[in-house]
C-alpha cells in the first residue's frame, strides 16, 4: 500500500452514509448555501448600489475566482503535508469571518478586495472538503459517493439564492451578509465534529517544491474541465441580469429548477460511473450543455428560461463529479490534495474566464450572444474529451503507480468496465 492515508479493509467495506460522510455533507451544504446566497443578489447589488456596468460586474466577480486559483495549489500541498483537519477548519473560520467585510463595500475597489479575500478562503475550503470526501468514501463507491456529496452542493445552489433573495427583501443586504457569516460558522461546527481518518504523509521530511503543487496526471482532464467551466461561469454570473432583461420576475427560480436537474443527474451518474466508466455519461452531459444554452438564449420566455435550467442542470451535474472521480482514480492517497487542487484550479480558471468573456460579450453584443458562445465552447469540450481525455484516463489507470493504486483501492468491476468500454471503441 502506498504511504499516505491508511485505508483498511474495514473502511473499504463500510457503508457510504456513515457519521463522517453525513457531517461532511451537511457542512458542505451550509457552506455552499452561504456562497450561493450571494450569487443571485451580488451582481444586482454591484450593478445598482455601486453603479457598475456589466463588464465591471464580470471583473469584480472574477476576482473571487482569481484568488481561489492562486491559493488552491498551496492548499493542496498543505493538505498532503500537514493533514486535512486543521487546514479545513481554519479555512472555514476565515470564510465565515470575511462575510463581515461586505458590510463596508461602499466602492468597487473595496468590493474587489473583499471578493478577492473571500475567494482565497473559498479555494482552501472547497479543496479541503473534496479531499476529505475522497478519504472517507469507500473506494468501490467513489463515483456514487462523489455524486451524493455533489448533491449537497446542488442543494446549496438551489436554496442559497432563495435564502439570499428572501433576506434581502425583508432585511436588506446588511442582513444577508450577516446571515452568510452565521451559516458559514454552522458549517464549521459540523466540520469540527468529523472524526478524520488517520493520515500519515509521505512528505513529512520533504521541503516545498513548485512541482509538488500540481499533479501531472490530472492536467489533461483539468484542461478539458476548463472549457466546461467557462460556460458555467458565464451562466452563473449573468443569469440574474438576463432574467431581469427578459422580464422573468423570479430569477432565483432558475436555480431551483437547475438544481433539480443536477440532483437528478447525480443520483444516476455516480453508480453508472462505478459500473461502466466515464465515456457514455460524459458524452450525454456535454451534449445536454450544447443543447441547453441555445434554448436559454433564443426562447426568451418562461418556458425557455426554466426549460433550459433543467437541461443545463442535468449536463453540469454529470460533468464535474465524473471528472473528479477520474482524477482521483489515477493517483495514490498521498497525492489527493494535489489532484483535487489541480482540478479545482481548472474549475476556477474556467469560471473566471467565463465571467470575463460573458461580461465583454454582454457589454458589446448581448447576454444571449454570450450564452450561444457558451454552447460552442461546450461542443469543443466534448471533442476534447473524445480525442484526448478518455484515452489519457485509461492509460494512467492501467500503468505505473496508478495501476498499483487501482489494485489496492478501486473496485475490480469499475476497472473491468472501463477496460471493456475502451476495447469496444
Rosetta blueprint (number, residue, H / E / L):
1 X L
2 X L
3 X L
4 X L
5 X E
6 X L
7 X L
8 X L
9 X H
10 X H
11 X H
12 X H
13 X L
14 X L
15 X L
16 X L
17 X L
18 X L
19 X H
20 X H
21 X H
22 X H
23 X H
24 X H
25 X H
26 X H
27 X H
28 X H
29 X H
30 X H
31 X H
32 X H
33 X H
34 X H
35 X H
36 X H
37 X H
38 X H
39 X H
40 X H
41 X H
42 X H
43 X H
44 X H
45 X H
46 X H
47 X H
48 X H
49 X L
50 X L
51 X L
52 X L
53 X L
54 X H
55 X H
56 X H
57 X H
58 X H
59 X H
60 X H
61 X H
62 X H
63 X H
64 X H
65 X H
66 X H
67 X H
68 X H
69 X H
70 X H
71 X H
72 X H
73 X H
74 X H
75 X H
76 X H
77 X H
78 X H
79 X H
80 X H
81 X H
82 X H
83 X L
84 X L
85 X H
86 X H
87 X H
88 X H
89 X H
90 X H
91 X H
92 X H
93 X H
94 X H
95 X H
96 X H
97 X H
98 X H
99 X H
100 X H
101 X H
102 X H
103 X H
104 X H
105 X L
106 X L
107 X L
108 X H
109 X H
110 X H
111 X H
112 X H
113 X H
114 X H
115 X H
116 X H
117 X H
118 X H
119 X H
120 X H
121 X H
122 X H
123 X H
124 X H
125 X H
126 X H
127 X H
128 X H
129 X H
130 X H
131 X H
132 X H
133 X H
134 X H
135 X H
136 X H
137 X L
138 X L
139 X H
140 X H
141 X H
142 X H
143 X H
144 X H
145 X H
146 X H
147 X H
148 X H
149 X H
150 X H
151 X H
152 X H
153 X H
154 X H
155 X H
156 X H
157 X H
158 X H
159 X H
160 X H
161 X H
162 X H
163 X H
164 X H
165 X H
166 X H
167 X H
168 X H
169 X H
170 X H
171 X H
172 X H
173 X H
174 X H
175 X H
176 X H
177 X H
178 X H
179 X H
180 X H
181 X H
182 X H
183 X H
184 X H
185 X H
186 X H
187 X H
188 X H
189 X H
190 X H
191 X H
192 X H
193 X L
194 X L
195 X L
196 X L
197 X L
198 X L
199 X E
200 X L
201 X L
202 X L
203 X L
204 X L
205 X L
206 X L
207 X L
208 X L
209 X L
210 X H
211 X H
212 X H
213 X H
214 X L
215 X L
216 X H
217 X H
218 X H
219 X H
220 X H
221 X H
222 X H
223 X H
224 X H
225 X H
226 X H
227 X H
228 X H
229 X H
230 X H
231 X H
232 X H
233 X H
234 X H
235 X H
236 X H
237 X H
238 X H
239 X H
240 X H
241 X H
242 X H
243 X H
244 X H
245 X H
246 X L
247 X L
248 X L
249 X L
250 X L
251 X L
252 X H
253 X H
254 X H
255 X H
256 X H
257 X H
258 X H
259 X H
260 X H
261 X H
262 X H
263 X H
264 X H
265 X H
266 X H
267 X H
268 X H
269 X H
270 X H
271 X H
272 X H
273 X H
274 X H
275 X H
276 X H
277 X L
278 X L
279 X H
280 X H
281 X H
282 X H
283 X H
284 X H
285 X H
286 X H
287 X H
288 X H
289 X H
290 X H
291 X H
292 X H
293 X H
294 X H
295 X H
296 X H
297 X H
298 X H
299 X L
300 X L
301 X L
302 X H
303 X H
304 X H
305 X H
306 X H
307 X H
308 X H
309 X H
310 X H
311 X H
312 X H
313 X H
314 X H
315 X H
316 X H
317 X H
318 X H
319 X H
320 X H
321 X H
322 X H
323 X H
324 X H
325 X H
326 X H
327 X H
328 X H
329 X H
330 X L
331 X L
332 X L
333 X H
334 X H
335 X H
336 X H
337 X H
338 X H
339 X H
340 X H
341 X H
342 X H
343 X H
344 X H
345 X H
346 X H
347 X H
348 X H
349 X H
350 X H
351 X H
352 X H
353 X H
354 X H
355 X H
356 X H
357 X H
358 X H
359 X H
360 X H
361 X H
362 X H
363 X H
364 X H
365 X L
366 X L
367 X H
368 X H
369 X H
370 X H
371 X H
372 X H
373 X H
374 X H
375 X H
376 X H
377 X H
378 X H
379 X H
380 X H
381 X H
382 X H
383 X H
384 X H
385 X H
386 X H
387 X H
388 X H
389 X H
390 X H
391 X H
392 X H
393 X H
394 X H
395 X H
396 X H
397 X H
398 X H
399 X L
400 X H
401 X H
402 X H
403 X H
404 X H
405 X H
406 X H
407 X H
408 X H
409 X H
410 X L
411 X L
412 X H
413 X H
414 X H
415 X H
416 X H
417 X H
418 X H
419 X H
420 X H
421 X H
422 X H
423 X H
424 X L
425 X L
